[in-house]
Amino acid sequence: MKSAAEPCPEGAHSHHPTDVPESGPRLVSAGAPIGAREALLLEHVATPITITAMADGAVLFANSAACRLFEVAGACVQENHRSPSFYADPAARATLVKTIQERGEVINHEIEFVTRAGRRFWGLLSGNRVTFDGTPAIMVSIMDFSAQKARELQFAQLTGQLRAQAAESQLLNRELKRQQQLAIIANRAKSDFLARMSHELRSPLNAILGFSEVIADDLLGAAGTPRYQDYAQSIHDAGAHLLALINDILDLSKVEAGKVELNIESVDLSDLVRSSLELMAPQAERRGVLLQAEYGVDPLVLDGDRLRLRQIFLNLLSNAIKFTLAGGTVRVTVRQEGDDVVIETADSGIGMSPEQLEVALQPFGQVMTESPYAQVGTGLGLPIVVSLVELHGGTFEIDSTPNVGTRVTVRLPQRRS
């Protein structure tokens, strides 16, 4: 048979794994003489054992287990094959001989072999120098650990893949952080621009509103032509509308930039609702919408920012009136539930589908509807309400059905910690 008793070929591992038992016990001490009679005692050992000549690798002895391992039939020793052809790398035997000569033994070395039938397998071998019938030789025991080697290789491949994925994830995380930083910078730039532009636009608008009021009210004497007063009123209305749009944009930019600071105080919500209804009543009357309200006569006090709470309520009322056609109803309910105060607006307007609701809750979202007033505005009313409610520690819910109406429920904590 061809001997399989050599150390690692080039490209194979040559370490001593600690988690694998030795491939076989040391049968004789290094350099001990062995004759054919002693070797025959190894024939019935279950572990594959070979003895090869140190000089040329000729197989001097191979037990039955070794013959089976290397798929050699018949009398293995009589074939007197040279062992290097049984290595996946022929240089492996030279390495083995050198190691044996330097150390006197090899323990748990990993070597890839090729059987007579061409099958490759990984062997774990241990052995030492002996003298066989006066010939310097090498005796080794061999264990096939191909399955374990395959698992190790698979584990190494998986480890490499995981490392590659981890490196890719790190790159993606760095890119994501960079993009987030760019988005933050861009958002700040946008907010600063909106704030500056809003300030610059509000100054001339205040002048337009003031002078148009002077003309419309004949504060400095009769204008002479009644139509001038109508024009002045139109100028005033347009300026007021433009100012409202600018205020909405400025409010949203402040919320997005985190610059809205609440001035918390005790607010009588019943009084605030009453005054807001009085303010919105003319608009509802002009559009033929009936306003109804239900709230107690006793004060309903909560901790909040009076100005921002009024803004929440006016935006809800304005939206409800805007999307309700003539002859419809807008009902306002304010009540206390446990430690919360609930503000609810319900209208019998044109309503919205789930897709339209998603648009309406996005900044600058304009819902295409049948209402003649629906496209008037910036599309910031509901997003601003949601943001202000959250700043107060509350929740916002909306339910809408086309051709039935819309119900908005705002729940605010009565006391703030």
Secondary structure, DSSP 8 states (H G I E B T S, - for coil): ---------TTS-----SSS--SS---S-TTEEE-HHHHGGGTT-SS-EEEEETTT-BEEEE-HHHHHHTT--S-HHHH--BGGGGBSSTTHHHHHHHHHHHHSEEEEEEEEEE-TTS-EEEEEEEEEEEEETTEEEEEEEEEE-HHHHHHHHHHHHHHHHHHHHHHHHHHHHHHHHHHHHHHHHHHHHHHHHHHHHHHHHHHHHHHHHHHHHHHHTTTTS--SSHHHHHHHHHHHHHHHHHHHHHHHHHHHHHHHTT-----EEEEEHHHHHHHHHHHHHHHHHHTT-EEEEE--SS--EEEEEHHHHHHHHHHHHHHHHHTS-TT-EEEEEEEEETTEEEEEEEE-S----HHHHHHHTSTT-----S-TTTTSS-S-HHHHHHHHHHHTT-EEEEEEETTTEEEEEEEEESS--
